[in-house]
Amino acid sequence: MAAQTGTVELGVGELRALIELERCVGALVRDKAVPVQPYPAIVTKLVKLLRDPDYRMDALVQLIAKDQGVAASVLRYANAASWGAGGRVGTLPAAIMRLGSAAIQRIVLATTLGAENKLGGPLIALRRRVWRDSVLAAYLAESLARSRGLDPDETFIAGLLHDIGKLAAVSAFELAIERIGSPVLDMETWWSVIERHHVEMGVALAGHWHLPKSLMSVIANHHTRSNEGARGSVMGLIQAVDMVVELAEYHPSLSLDLLLDTPLTAPERLAVMDLLPGLASQVAALENPGGNVKPSLVSVPDVAISAPFRRVNVEAKVVSPKVDPLTFTHIGPLGIIAVAPQPLVAGQLHQLHIQPAEGEPLDLWATPYAITDAAVPHVHLLKPFVVDGATHARYLTWVKHGP
């Protein structure tokens, strides 16, 4: 006997364990035993500082420098590919001058939102996916806002925080796991569970943070189709970019055909096609590096493993974060099997430089998942992430026919 959760069939034991976990989470929420994170203090101080028309640059630098994680993100972001034309910057004042105050506010908010990623945990792959999706949605919403007559700053914050309840839900489930344990479950099962709880938890967190009513409405209703979701509203734009982000999770590269079912206009679909590949480096620049590499309770996605793979023996360089070369053993349309010199952090974006025996090199971003039942240590599935169309076409040719 088995039950269906999301798109994956669960056995009786797994289903019972999941039911107990959800009961435990419900009890923790009722007893107010789930720690509620305060609104990031540095964000409050930054907004207050930048509202002063006479603020001094040295005061901004001092505020950013007090948080090492934020300062590192500002430097990484200033040196990301999208800003690279002006040469590298090595100091915080130079990075702030390059980016400007609006970008600094967004970087600080996105970085502090993902601060817990560096702490790790049994659901780190899930937590990183939630954060990555939120940042991607924020930048897509900001980029499309003006064409819809919307404020880019407002839509960025709405994109970043509309699914804040998912991060709260992950924290609640990790606390429940500490108390009663859990079997290893696939990503889609975990995702469906988090989806069931995230709106309620997001609304509660938004109330605790005293967020504006307009933002609270987006958090509470972004899965509801209503007049609020019309094209000229923030809600409508968030719902549209949510669909794009979901497509990006399951497709290494997006095409115009895939975007046809989204509530985007033809010019917006073209804009998204141009934007997505460049956004990967920006999202990666904001990621908190590190996090534990202990056994994960999120299993490798079956859909990628079941693709028709071809055996290879290719060495690939990891440009960011710095890791010794990986050895690819199998490649398929949706993923790569690679042996790493050490465990890789599940779900963290890795920039790969692949040089086949013949042909042009391939540069792409990918997220790793450890394959724990492999015969050799440190075997990972790498899922390509928002690859541009031309690179993806070359990649598929390599998969099918070699270089």
Contacts in CASP RR format, 6 or more apart in sequence:
PFRMAT RR
TARGET T0000
AUTHOR 0000-0000-0000
METHOD contacts of the structure
MODEL  1
MAAQTGTVELGVGELRALIELERCVGALVRDKAVPVQPYPAIVTKLVKLL
RDPDYRMDALVQLIAKDQGVAASVLRYANAASWGAGGRVGTLPAAIMRLG
SAAIQRIVLATTLGAENKLGGPLIALRRRVWRDSVLAAYLAESLARSRGL
DPDETFIAGLLHDIGKLAAVSAFELAIERIGSPVLDMETWWSVIERHHVE
MGVALAGHWHLPKSLMSVIANHHTRSNEGARGSVMGLIQAVDMVVELAEY
HPSLSLDLLLDTPLTAPERLAVMDLLPGLASQVAALENPGGNVKPSLVSV
PDVAISAPFRRVNVEAKVVSPKVDPLTFTHIGPLGIIAVAPQPLVAGQLH
QLHIQPAEGEPLDLWATPYAITDAAVPHVHLLKPFVVDGATHARYLTWVK
HGP
1 11 0 8 1.000
1 12 0 8 1.000
2 9 0 8 1.000
2 10 0 8 1.000
2 11 0 8 1.000
2 12 0 8 1.000
2 15 0 8 1.000
3 9 0 8 1.000
3 10 0 8 1.000
3 11 0 8 1.000
3 12 0 8 1.000
3 15 0 8 1.000
4 10 0 8 1.000
5 15 0 8 1.000
5 18 0 8 1.000
5 188 0 8 1.000
5 189 0 8 1.000
5 192 0 8 1.000
5 193 0 8 1.000
6 188 0 8 1.000
6 189 0 8 1.000
6 191 0 8 1.000
6 192 0 8 1.000
7 188 0 8 1.000
8 186 0 8 1.000
8 188 0 8 1.000
8 189 0 8 1.000
8 302 0 8 1.000
10 18 0 8 1.000
10 185 0 8 1.000
10 189 0 8 1.000
13 183 0 8 1.000
14 183 0 8 1.000
14 185 0 8 1.000
14 189 0 8 1.000
17 181 0 8 1.000
17 182 0 8 1.000
17 183 0 8 1.000
18 185 0 8 1.000
18 189 0 8 1.000
18 193 0 8 1.000
20 180 0 8 1.000
21 173 0 8 1.000
21 176 0 8 1.000
21 177 0 8 1.000
21 180 0 8 1.000
21 181 0 8 1.000
21 182 0 8 1.000
21 193 0 8 1.000
22 193 0 8 1.000
22 196 0 8 1.000
22 197 0 8 1.000
24 176 0 8 1.000
24 179 0 8 1.000
24 180 0 8 1.000
25 34 0 8 1.000
25 169 0 8 1.000
25 172 0 8 1.000
25 173 0 8 1.000
25 175 0 8 1.000
25 176 0 8 1.000
25 197 0 8 1.000
27 33 0 8 1.000
28 34 0 8 1.000
28 172 0 8 1.000
28 175 0 8 1.000
28 176 0 8 1.000
29 172 0 8 1.000
29 201 0 8 1.000
33 175 0 8 1.000
34 168 0 8 1.000
34 171 0 8 1.000
34 172 0 8 1.000
34 175 0 8 1.000
35 171 0 8 1.000
35 175 0 8 1.000
36 204 0 8 1.000
36 205 0 8 1.000
36 208 0 8 1.000
37 116 0 8 1.000
37 168 0 8 1.000
37 171 0 8 1.000
37 205 0 8 1.000
38 209 0 8 1.000
39 208 0 8 1.000
39 209 0 8 1.000
39 210 0 8 1.000
40 108 0 8 1.000
40 109 0 8 1.000
40 112 0 8 1.000
40 113 0 8 1.000
40 115 0 8 1.000
42 63 0 8 1.000
42 66 0 8 1.000
42 67 0 8 1.000
42 70 0 8 1.000
42 108 0 8 1.000
42 112 0 8 1.000
43 105 0 8 1.000
43 108 0 8 1.000
43 109 0 8 1.000
43 112 0 8 1.000
45 63 0 8 1.000
46 60 0 8 1.000
46 63 0 8 1.000
46 104 0 8 1.000
46 105 0 8 1.000
46 108 0 8 1.000
47 105 0 8 1.000
49 55 0 8 1.000
49 59 0 8 1.000
49 60 0 8 1.000
49 63 0 8 1.000
50 60 0 8 1.000
50 101 0 8 1.000
50 105 0 8 1.000
57 93 0 8 1.000
57 96 0 8 1.000
57 97 0 8 1.000
60 96 0 8 1.000
60 101 0 8 1.000
60 104 0 8 1.000
61 92 0 8 1.000
61 93 0 8 1.000
61 96 0 8 1.000
64 70 0 8 1.000
64 71 0 8 1.000
64 74 0 8 1.000
64 92 0 8 1.000
64 96 0 8 1.000
64 104 0 8 1.000
64 108 0 8 1.000
65 71 0 8 1.000
65 92 0 8 1.000
67 112 0 8 1.000
69 111 0 8 1.000
69 115 0 8 1.000
69 288 0 8 1.000
70 107 0 8 1.000
70 108 0 8 1.000
70 111 0 8 1.000
70 112 0 8 1.000
71 92 0 8 1.000
73 107 0 8 1.000
73 110 0 8 1.000
73 111 0 8 1.000
73 285 0 8 1.000
73 286 0 8 1.000
73 288 0 8 1.000
74 92 0 8 1.000
74 95 0 8 1.000
74 96 0 8 1.000
74 99 0 8 1.000
74 104 0 8 1.000
74 107 0 8 1.000
74 108 0 8 1.000
75 89 0 8 1.000
75 90 0 8 1.000
75 92 0 8 1.000
75 95 0 8 1.000
76 285 0 8 1.000
76 286 0 8 1.000
77 83 0 8 1.000
77 95 0 8 1.000
77 99 0 8 1.000
77 103 0 8 1.000
77 107 0 8 1.000
77 282 0 8 1.000
77 285 0 8 1.000
77 286 0 8 1.000
78 89 0 8 1.000
78 94 0 8 1.000
78 95 0 8 1.000
78 98 0 8 1.000
78 99 0 8 1.000
79 87 0 8 1.000
79 88 0 8 1.000
79 89 0 8 1.000
79 90 0 8 1.000
79 95 0 8 1.000
79 285 0 8 1.000
80 281 0 8 1.000
80 282 0 8 1.000
80 284 0 8 1.000
80 285 0 8 1.000
81 278 0 8 1.000
81 281 0 8 1.000
82 278 0 8 1.000
82 281 0 8 1.000
82 282 0 8 1.000
83 98 0 8 1.000
83 99 0 8 1.000
86 98 0 8 1.000
89 95 0 8 1.000
89 98 0 8 1.000
96 104 0 8 1.000
99 107 0 8 1.000
102 153 0 8 1.000
105 153 0 8 1.000
106 138 0 8 1.000
106 142 0 8 1.000
106 156 0 8 1.000
106 160 0 8 1.000
107 286 0 8 1.000
109 157 0 8 1.000
109 160 0 8 1.000
110 134 0 8 1.000
110 135 0 8 1.000
110 138 0 8 1.000
110 160 0 8 1.000
110 286 0 8 1.000
111 286 0 8 1.000
111 288 0 8 1.000
113 131 0 8 1.000
113 134 0 8 1.000
113 160 0 8 1.000
113 161 0 8 1.000
113 164 0 8 1.000
113 167 0 8 1.000
114 131 0 8 1.000
114 167 0 8 1.000
114 288 0 8 1.000
115 288 0 8 1.000
116 127 0 8 1.000
116 167 0 8 1.000
116 171 0 8 1.000
117 124 0 8 1.000
117 127 0 8 1.000
117 128 0 8 1.000
117 131 0 8 1.000
117 287 0 8 1.000
117 288 0 8 1.000
117 290 0 8 1.000
117 291 0 8 1.000
117 348 0 8 1.000
118 288 0 8 1.000
118 289 0 8 1.000
118 290 0 8 1.000
118 291 0 8 1.000
119 291 0 8 1.000
119 292 0 8 1.000
120 127 0 8 1.000
120 290 0 8 1.000
120 291 0 8 1.000
120 292 0 8 1.000
121 127 0 8 1.000
121 174 0 8 1.000
121 291 0 8 1.000
121 292 0 8 1.000
121 294 0 8 1.000
122 174 0 8 1.000
122 177 0 8 1.000
122 182 0 8 1.000
122 294 0 8 1.000
122 295 0 8 1.000
122 296 0 8 1.000
122 297 0 8 1.000
122 298 0 8 1.000
123 170 0 8 1.000
123 173 0 8 1.000
123 174 0 8 1.000
123 177 0 8 1.000
123 190 0 8 1.000
123 296 0 8 1.000
123 297 0 8 1.000
123 298 0 8 1.000
124 291 0 8 1.000
124 292 0 8 1.000
124 296 0 8 1.000
124 298 0 8 1.000
124 345 0 8 1.000
124 346 0 8 1.000
124 347 0 8 1.000
125 187 0 8 1.000
125 296 0 8 1.000
125 298 0 8 1.000
125 346 0 8 1.000
125 347 0 8 1.000
125 369 0 8 1.000
126 170 0 8 1.000
126 187 0 8 1.000
126 190 0 8 1.000
126 191 0 8 1.000
126 194 0 8 1.000
126 298 0 8 1.000
127 167 0 8 1.000
127 170 0 8 1.000
128 287 0 8 1.000
128 345 0 8 1.000
128 346 0 8 1.000
128 347 0 8 1.000
128 348 0 8 1.000
128 367 0 8 1.000
129 187 0 8 1.000
129 191 0 8 1.000
129 249 0 8 1.000
129 347 0 8 1.000
129 367 0 8 1.000
130 163 0 8 1.000
130 166 0 8 1.000
130 167 0 8 1.000
130 170 0 8 1.000
130 194 0 8 1.000
131 167 0 8 1.000
131 287 0 8 1.000
132 283 0 8 1.000
132 287 0 8 1.000
132 347 0 8 1.000
132 349 0 8 1.000
132 367 0 8 1.000
133 163 0 8 1.000
133 245 0 8 1.000
133 249 0 8 1.000
134 159 0 8 1.000
134 160 0 8 1.000
134 161 0 8 1.000
134 162 0 8 1.000
134 163 0 8 1.000
134 164 0 8 1.000
134 166 0 8 1.000
135 160 0 8 1.000
135 282 0 8 1.000
135 283 0 8 1.000
135 286 0 8 1.000
136 241 0 8 1.000
136 245 0 8 1.000
136 248 0 8 1.000
136 279 0 8 1.000
136 283 0 8 1.000
136 386 0 8 1.000
137 159 0 8 1.000
137 160 0 8 1.000
137 162 0 8 1.000
137 163 0 8 1.000
137 238 0 8 1.000
137 241 0 8 1.000
137 242 0 8 1.000
137 244 0 8 1.000
137 245 0 8 1.000
138 155 0 8 1.000
138 156 0 8 1.000
138 157 0 8 1.000
138 158 0 8 1.000
138 159 0 8 1.000
138 160 0 8 1.000
139 156 0 8 1.000
139 275 0 8 1.000
139 279 0 8 1.000
139 282 0 8 1.000
139 283 0 8 1.000
140 241 0 8 1.000
140 244 0 8 1.000
140 245 0 8 1.000
140 272 0 8 1.000
140 275 0 8 1.000
140 276 0 8 1.000
140 279 0 8 1.000
141 155 0 8 1.000
141 156 0 8 1.000
141 158 0 8 1.000
141 159 0 8 1.000
141 234 0 8 1.000
141 237 0 8 1.000
141 238 0 8 1.000
141 241 0 8 1.000
142 152 0 8 1.000
142 153 0 8 1.000
142 155 0 8 1.000
142 156 0 8 1.000
143 152 0 8 1.000
143 271 0 8 1.000
143 275 0 8 1.000
144 155 0 8 1.000
144 237 0 8 1.000
144 240 0 8 1.000
144 241 0 8 1.000
144 264 0 8 1.000
144 268 0 8 1.000
144 271 0 8 1.000
144 272 0 8 1.000
145 151 0 8 1.000
145 152 0 8 1.000
145 154 0 8 1.000
145 155 0 8 1.000
145 156 0 8 1.000
145 237 0 8 1.000
146 152 0 8 1.000
147 267 0 8 1.000
147 268 0 8 1.000
147 271 0 8 1.000
148 231 0 8 1.000
148 232 0 8 1.000
148 237 0 8 1.000
149 232 0 8 1.000
150 232 0 8 1.000
150 233 0 8 1.000
150 234 0 8 1.000
150 237 0 8 1.000
154 214 0 8 1.000
154 234 0 8 1.000
155 234 0 8 1.000
155 237 0 8 1.000
155 238 0 8 1.000
157 215 0 8 1.000
158 215 0 8 1.000
158 218 0 8 1.000
158 234 0 8 1.000
158 237 0 8 1.000
158 238 0 8 1.000
159 218 0 8 1.000
159 238 0 8 1.000
159 241 0 8 1.000
161 206 0 8 1.000
161 211 0 8 1.000
161 215 0 8 1.000
161 218 0 8 1.000
161 219 0 8 1.000
162 218 0 8 1.000
162 219 0 8 1.000
162 222 0 8 1.000
162 238 0 8 1.000
162 242 0 8 1.000
163 198 0 8 1.000
163 222 0 8 1.000
164 202 0 8 1.000
164 205 0 8 1.000
164 206 0 8 1.000
164 219 0 8 1.000
165 197 0 8 1.000
165 198 0 8 1.000
165 199 0 8 1.000
165 201 0 8 1.000
165 202 0 8 1.000
165 205 0 8 1.000
165 219 0 8 1.000
166 194 0 8 1.000
166 195 0 8 1.000
166 198 0 8 1.000
168 198 0 8 1.000
168 201 0 8 1.000
168 202 0 8 1.000
168 204 0 8 1.000
168 205 0 8 1.000
169 193 0 8 1.000
169 194 0 8 1.000
169 197 0 8 1.000
169 198 0 8 1.000
169 201 0 8 1.000
170 194 0 8 1.000
172 197 0 8 1.000
172 201 0 8 1.000
173 182 0 8 1.000
173 190 0 8 1.000
173 193 0 8 1.000
173 194 0 8 1.000
176 182 0 8 1.000
177 297 0 8 1.000
182 297 0 8 1.000
183 297 0 8 1.000
184 296 0 8 1.000
184 297 0 8 1.000
184 298 0 8 1.000
184 299 0 8 1.000
185 297 0 8 1.000
185 298 0 8 1.000
185 299 0 8 1.000
186 298 0 8 1.000
186 299 0 8 1.000
186 301 0 8 1.000
186 302 0 8 1.000
187 298 0 8 1.000
187 299 0 8 1.000
187 301 0 8 1.000
188 301 0 8 1.000
190 297 0 8 1.000
190 298 0 8 1.000
199 219 0 8 1.000
199 220 0 8 1.000
199 223 0 8 1.000
202 219 0 8 1.000
202 220 0 8 1.000
203 216 0 8 1.000
203 219 0 8 1.000
203 220 0 8 1.000
206 215 0 8 1.000
206 216 0 8 1.000
206 219 0 8 1.000
206 220 0 8 1.000
207 216 0 8 1.000
211 219 0 8 1.000
214 234 0 8 1.000
217 228 0 8 1.000
217 235 0 8 1.000
218 234 0 8 1.000
218 235 0 8 1.000
218 238 0 8 1.000
221 228 0 8 1.000
221 235 0 8 1.000
222 235 0 8 1.000
222 238 0 8 1.000
222 239 0 8 1.000
222 242 0 8 1.000
225 239 0 8 1.000
228 235 0 8 1.000
228 236 0 8 1.000
229 235 0 8 1.000
229 236 0 8 1.000
229 239 0 8 1.000
230 236 0 8 1.000
231 237 0 8 1.000
231 263 0 8 1.000
236 263 0 8 1.000
239 263 0 8 1.000
240 262 0 8 1.000
240 263 0 8 1.000
240 264 0 8 1.000
240 268 0 8 1.000
243 261 0 8 1.000
243 262 0 8 1.000
243 263 0 8 1.000
244 254 0 8 1.000
244 259 0 8 1.000
244 262 0 8 1.000
244 264 0 8 1.000
244 272 0 8 1.000
244 276 0 8 1.000
247 254 0 8 1.000
247 258 0 8 1.000
247 259 0 8 1.000
247 262 0 8 1.000
248 254 0 8 1.000
248 276 0 8 1.000
248 385 0 8 1.000
248 386 0 8 1.000
250 303 0 8 1.000
251 258 0 8 1.000
252 333 0 8 1.000
252 334 0 8 1.000
252 335 0 8 1.000
252 383 0 8 1.000
252 384 0 8 1.000
252 385 0 8 1.000
252 386 0 8 1.000
252 387 0 8 1.000
252 392 0 8 1.000
252 395 0 8 1.000
253 384 0 8 1.000
253 386 0 8 1.000
253 387 0 8 1.000
253 388 0 8 1.000
253 389 0 8 1.000
253 391 0 8 1.000
253 392 0 8 1.000
254 272 0 8 1.000
254 273 0 8 1.000
254 276 0 8 1.000
254 386 0 8 1.000
255 273 0 8 1.000
255 389 0 8 1.000
256 269 0 8 1.000
256 270 0 8 1.000
256 273 0 8 1.000
259 269 0 8 1.000
259 272 0 8 1.000
259 273 0 8 1.000
260 269 0 8 1.000
262 269 0 8 1.000
264 272 0 8 1.000
276 386 0 8 1.000
276 388 0 8 1.000
277 386 0 8 1.000
277 387 0 8 1.000
277 388 0 8 1.000
277 389 0 8 1.000
277 391 0 8 1.000
278 386 0 8 1.000
279 386 0 8 1.000
280 349 0 8 1.000
280 365 0 8 1.000
280 385 0 8 1.000
280 386 0 8 1.000
281 351 0 8 1.000
281 365 0 8 1.000
283 349 0 8 1.000
284 320 0 8 1.000
284 349 0 8 1.000
284 351 0 8 1.000
284 365 0 8 1.000
287 348 0 8 1.000
287 349 0 8 1.000
289 321 0 8 1.000
289 345 0 8 1.000
289 348 0 8 1.000
290 321 0 8 1.000
290 345 0 8 1.000
290 348 0 8 1.000
291 345 0 8 1.000
292 345 0 8 1.000
293 342 0 8 1.000
293 343 0 8 1.000
293 344 0 8 1.000
293 345 0 8 1.000
293 346 0 8 1.000
293 370 0 8 1.000
295 370 0 8 1.000
295 372 0 8 1.000
296 346 0 8 1.000
296 369 0 8 1.000
296 370 0 8 1.000
296 372 0 8 1.000
298 346 0 8 1.000
298 369 0 8 1.000
299 369 0 8 1.000
300 369 0 8 1.000
300 370 0 8 1.000
300 371 0 8 1.000
300 381 0 8 1.000
301 369 0 8 1.000
301 381 0 8 1.000
301 383 0 8 1.000
303 334 0 8 1.000
304 334 0 8 1.000
304 335 0 8 1.000
304 381 0 8 1.000
304 383 0 8 1.000
305 381 0 8 1.000
307 332 0 8 1.000
307 333 0 8 1.000
307 334 0 8 1.000
307 335 0 8 1.000
308 332 0 8 1.000
308 333 0 8 1.000
309 330 0 8 1.000
309 331 0 8 1.000
309 332 0 8 1.000
309 337 0 8 1.000
310 330 0 8 1.000
310 331 0 8 1.000
310 332 0 8 1.000
310 399 0 8 1.000
310 400 0 8 1.000
310 402 0 8 1.000
311 329 0 8 1.000
311 330 0 8 1.000
312 328 0 8 1.000
312 329 0 8 1.000
312 330 0 8 1.000
312 331 0 8 1.000
313 327 0 8 1.000
313 328 0 8 1.000
313 329 0 8 1.000
314 327 0 8 1.000
314 328 0 8 1.000
314 331 0 8 1.000
314 354 0 8 1.000
314 355 0 8 1.000
314 356 0 8 1.000
314 357 0 8 1.000
315 325 0 8 1.000
315 326 0 8 1.000
315 327 0 8 1.000
315 328 0 8 1.000
315 355 0 8 1.000
316 325 0 8 1.000
316 326 0 8 1.000
316 327 0 8 1.000
316 328 0 8 1.000
316 338 0 8 1.000
316 352 0 8 1.000
316 353 0 8 1.000
316 354 0 8 1.000
316 355 0 8 1.000
317 325 0 8 1.000
317 352 0 8 1.000
317 353 0 8 1.000
317 354 0 8 1.000
317 355 0 8 1.000
318 324 0 8 1.000
318 325 0 8 1.000
318 326 0 8 1.000
318 350 0 8 1.000
318 351 0 8 1.000
318 352 0 8 1.000
318 353 0 8 1.000
319 351 0 8 1.000
319 352 0 8 1.000
319 353 0 8 1.000
319 363 0 8 1.000
320 350 0 8 1.000
320 351 0 8 1.000
321 348 0 8 1.000
321 350 0 8 1.000
323 340 0 8 1.000
323 341 0 8 1.000
323 342 0 8 1.000
323 344 0 8 1.000
323 350 0 8 1.000
324 340 0 8 1.000
324 341 0 8 1.000
324 342 0 8 1.000
325 341 0 8 1.000
326 338 0 8 1.000
326 339 0 8 1.000
326 340 0 8 1.000
326 341 0 8 1.000
326 352 0 8 1.000
326 380 0 8 1.000
326 382 0 8 1.000
327 338 0 8 1.000
327 339 0 8 1.000
328 336 0 8 1.000
328 337 0 8 1.000
328 338 0 8 1.000
328 354 0 8 1.000
329 337 0 8 1.000
329 338 0 8 1.000
329 339 0 8 1.000
329 379 0 8 1.000
330 336 0 8 1.000
330 337 0 8 1.000
331 337 0 8 1.000
331 398 0 8 1.000
331 399 0 8 1.000
332 399 0 8 1.000
333 396 0 8 1.000
333 399 0 8 1.000
334 383 0 8 1.000
334 384 0 8 1.000
335 366 0 8 1.000
335 381 0 8 1.000
335 382 0 8 1.000
335 383 0 8 1.000
335 384 0 8 1.000
336 366 0 8 1.000
336 381 0 8 1.000
336 382 0 8 1.000
336 384 0 8 1.000
337 371 0 8 1.000
337 379 0 8 1.000
337 380 0 8 1.000
337 381 0 8 1.000
337 382 0 8 1.000
338 368 0 8 1.000
338 379 0 8 1.000
338 380 0 8 1.000
338 382 0 8 1.000
339 376 0 8 1.000
339 378 0 8 1.000
339 379 0 8 1.000
339 380 0 8 1.000
340 368 0 8 1.000
340 378 0 8 1.000
340 379 0 8 1.000
340 380 0 8 1.000
341 378 0 8 1.000
342 378 0 8 1.000
343 370 0 8 1.000
343 378 0 8 1.000
344 350 0 8 1.000
344 368 0 8 1.000
344 370 0 8 1.000
344 378 0 8 1.000
344 380 0 8 1.000
345 368 0 8 1.000
346 367 0 8 1.000
346 368 0 8 1.000
346 369 0 8 1.000
346 370 0 8 1.000
347 367 0 8 1.000
347 368 0 8 1.000
347 369 0 8 1.000
348 367 0 8 1.000
348 368 0 8 1.000
349 365 0 8 1.000
349 366 0 8 1.000
349 367 0 8 1.000
349 385 0 8 1.000
350 365 0 8 1.000
350 366 0 8 1.000
350 367 0 8 1.000
350 368 0 8 1.000
350 382 0 8 1.000
351 363 0 8 1.000
351 364 0 8 1.000
351 365 0 8 1.000
352 362 0 8 1.000
352 363 0 8 1.000
352 364 0 8 1.000
352 365 0 8 1.000
352 366 0 8 1.000
352 382 0 8 1.000
353 361 0 8 1.000
353 362 0 8 1.000
353 363 0 8 1.000
354 361 0 8 1.000
354 362 0 8 1.000
354 363 0 8 1.000
354 364 0 8 1.000
355 361 0 8 1.000
356 362 0 8 1.000
356 398 0 8 1.000
356 402 0 8 1.000
356 403 0 8 1.000
357 403 0 8 1.000
358 403 0 8 1.000
359 403 0 8 1.000
360 394 0 8 1.000
362 391 0 8 1.000
362 394 0 8 1.000
362 395 0 8 1.000
362 398 0 8 1.000
363 391 0 8 1.000
364 384 0 8 1.000
364 385 0 8 1.000
364 387 0 8 1.000
364 391 0 8 1.000
364 395 0 8 1.000
365 384 0 8 1.000
365 385 0 8 1.000
365 386 0 8 1.000
365 387 0 8 1.000
366 382 0 8 1.000
366 383 0 8 1.000
366 384 0 8 1.000
366 385 0 8 1.000
367 382 0 8 1.000
367 383 0 8 1.000
367 385 0 8 1.000
368 380 0 8 1.000
368 381 0 8 1.000
368 382 0 8 1.000
368 383 0 8 1.000
369 380 0 8 1.000
369 381 0 8 1.000
369 383 0 8 1.000
370 378 0 8 1.000
370 379 0 8 1.000
370 380 0 8 1.000
371 379 0 8 1.000
371 380 0 8 1.000
371 381 0 8 1.000
384 392 0 8 1.000
384 395 0 8 1.000
387 395 0 8 1.000
END
